[in-house]
Amino acid sequence: MISEAQFKKEIELIIANAIREDVGDGDHSSLACIPETTMGKAKLLVKDEGILAGVEFAKQVFQYVDPNMEIDVKIEDGSKVKYGDEAFYVSGSSLSILKAERLVLNAMQRMSAIATKTNHFVELLAGTGTKILDTRKTTPGIRALEKWAVKIGGGENHRFALYDMVMLKDNHIDFAGGITQAIEKTKKYLKDRDLDLKIIVEARDLDEIKEILQTLGVYRILIDNFNYEDTRKAVELIGDTCLTESSGGINENTVRKYAECGVDYISSGALTHSVYNLDLSLKAM
């Protein structure tokens, strides 16, 4: 997984690029009609129900745009919210508030949607011991925000990108000449470059599970697109040798049944690629 410093850098890059994209050479709508000395206050109004996410990110955005702005947080990230709740108040330069407004709303609406969906999956898995994971099926450029939202919703992050964990999937295996070849080549690659990266290997059937188990050094086996019966058999075969993860079209109707097969993790791209934004607005006071 990426370090805290790397994650912080990703957030900084997102903010800088988003403000560049949105503001360009100036917020001419605001500059045209609001004096530079005008001070104002606004509130983040919730117009939906779900899990709030992005408050801490909003604070960073406001501080980036104008270090003199003050944010009074009333509802923290991860809290359940309902229509009419007021998450925070921001005060300072009216021009600065308006400059930051759209980035704050865009990010918080999407992050809250992801946190809400993740939390729903977490509740569906309650009592099973299985944890829900995100994937790399994220929006290009804002992956850090979406994975942050998964954590806020109670889920766990899979690898962040291609560089922080090895994941040998079907195409890697086929291009490498088979499972054993792919694993052995990977272990040599990591040793030669002194890289300490965990290895996950995808299995497409029980025979591939057995082959993976012949090779030491695999951190987790991805039990991909298995039915319930074969998932249970796979978990029995693997035992305590390594961790297990189910994936492949698992949804709200099937996630509990897969968890009851005994897997350690279930990964779902739907946490980040299939959500509807939570309705939030920033209103002047």
N, C-alpha and C positions, 0 to 999 in steps of 0.2 A: 504494500500500500504506500501511497505517497506520504511524505512527511508533512508535518504541520506547516513548516516554512514553505514547502512547495504549494500546498493548498492555499495559503495566504497570498502567495504570488499570483496564483490563478485568479483569485477573486479581484486582486488589484488590476490585473489585465482586463478582466471583464468590465469593471467599472470604467476604466480609462477608455476602452474601445467603444463602449456603449454611449458614453457622453460625447465622444468624438463623432460617432455616427449620428446622434440625435441633435446635437447643438450646432455642429459645423462652425461657421464664422459668426454665429450669434443667434440668440432666441429673439428674432426680430418682432414677433407678435408682442412679447412682453416689453422689450426695449422701446417699442413705438408708443406705448401708452402708459407705462408705469415709471415714475421717476426713480432713479438709482437709490435715493435715500429712503424710499418707502419700506417700512417694516411691516411684517404681517405674521399671522399664525394660521395653521391649518391642522385638521385632524384626519387620521386614517379611519375611515368609516367602513365597517363590515356590513355587507348587504347579502350575506349568504350564511350557510352553516358548514362547519368543517374544522380542520386543524390549521391554526395560523402558523405561517412560516415566512421568514424573510425579514423579520424585525431587525435582527442584528445586521443583516445586509443593508437594510434601509439606512441604518445609522451610519454605516461606512460610506454610503453614497452621499448622504447629506454632508458629512464631514469632508469628503473629497471635493464636493462642489463649493462648499463654504465652511471653513473650520469654525466660524463664529455662530453657526446655527446651533440651536439647542433642541434636544429631543427628550420629551418626557414620556417614557414608556409605561403604559397601563396594562398591557397584556403581552406576556412573553411568548417567544417561539414555542411551539408544541402544545399550546393551550387550545382547548375546544372553544369555538366562538359561534355566535349566532347573529342573526340580523339585528342591527342597531348598536352592536358593540363598537366602542371606540378604542382602537389598539394603541395609538400614541398621538401626541401633539408635537408639532414642530414649529418653532418660531425663529424669526430672523429676517433677513432680507427677503422681500417678496419676490424679487427677481431670482434669487437663489432657490427658493422653494419651487418656483415654477420650472426652473431649469432641471431640477432633480425629479420632479413629479412623475413623468412618464416612465423613467427607468425604475423608480421605486414601485410603481403600480404594476408594470409589466412583470417584474421579477417576483414580487410578492404574490400576485394572482397565480402565477404558474407554480411557484414553490408551495403555496398553500394547497393547490390542487394535488400535487404530488404527495405532500405530507398527509393529506386527507385519505388518498387512495392507499398509501402505504399503511397507515394506521388501521384501515379497514382489513387489510390482509393480516396484519399483526393480531387483530382481534379474532379473526377466523382461525388462526393457528394457536390461540391461547390453550395452554395445557399440554401441547404436543411435544414441546422441546425443540421444534423445528423453527429455524429463523428464516425470514424473508430477505432476499438479496436483490439489488438492482442489477443492471447490465450496462454494456457500452452503447445501448440503443437510446442515445440521448441527443438533444439538440446541439448541433455543432456550434462551438463557441461558448456555450454556457453549461457545459457538463458539470463543472464544480458546483454551480447553483443547484442543479437538479439532484446531484448526489447528496448535497448538504440537506436538501429537503427530505430525502429518503431517511436520513438519520434523524431528522426532527420528528418524522412520523413514526419512529420506533423501529425502522428497518436497519439493515446493515449494508455497507457498501461492498460490492465485488471489487475486482481490480479497477483502478481508475482509468488506465489506458493500456497501451501495448507494452509499455516499458517497465511496469511495476510488478508484473506477474507473468509467468508463462502459462498459456492456455492452448493445449494441443487439441484442435478440433478436427472434424472429419477431413477437411481439405489439407490441413497440415499432415495428417496421418497418411492420406493417399499420396500426396506429393513426396513424402519422405520414404515411401515404400512399405509402410505398415506401422503398426503401433509400437512394436519393440524397437524398430529402427528409429522412429521419431523420438522416443523417450531416451534411448542411449545417445543419440546425436545431441539432444538437448542437454543432457547431463554433462557431456564433454564440452559443449559450447560454454556452459555456465562456469565449469571448472577452469577452462582455458582463459576466461576473461575475469575470473575472480568475482563473479556475480552471485549474490545470495538472493535468488528469486524462487518462490514456491512454484511447483508444477501442478497444474490441473490437466487431466486428460479426459477427453470425451469418449464415451462408449456408446455404440449403436445397438449392441445386443449382448447377451450373456457370455457368448464366447469371447468377445472383446474385453469384458470385465475380467474373465479368467486370465487372458493374456496380460492385461495391465498388472494384475496381481503377481505375475511372475517376475516383475521388475521392481526393485526397491527405489525409494526416493520420490514417489508420487504423493503429493500433499492431499489432493482431493480428486475423486472420480466423479465426472459429470455423467449422470445417468439420463441420457437424452432421449426424449420421445418414447419412453417405455410405458407400457400399461401398468395397472396397479399390481397385478400378479407378478410380472417380471421385475418390477421395482422392489417388491418384497424379497424376491429371490436374490436380486443383486445386493441388497443390504445384508442379507444373510451371508452371502459369499464374501463380501468385503469385511464384515465384522469390524474389528478394531484396527485393521491394517492401515486405514486412512479415512478421511472424512468423505461424506457422500453429499451429492447435490443433484436434485431433480430439476429438469427444465424441459421446455418444449410445449408451448401452447397451454400452459397451466393457468387456469382462470379462477375467479371467485367461487365457481361451482365445484371445482375439482381440487383446489389447493389443500383442503383439509384431508381429503382421502389420500393424497400423496404424502402428506405429513404423517399420517397414520401408518404408512408403510415403513416408517422409521428413519427417513433421511434426516441428515443434519441441517441441510439448507434446501431452500427452493428459490430459484432465480426467476424473475419475471421482468421482461422488457416493458410490459404494460404499465409498470409503476411510473415510467417516465415518458413513454411514447403514446399513451392513450388516456389522457386526462382532460377534463374540462376546467378551465380557469375558475377559481373562486372569485366572486364578484366583490371587489373592493374599490373604494374611491377616496381621493384626497380632497377634502372640502375646506375652503377658506372659512375662517371664523371671524 
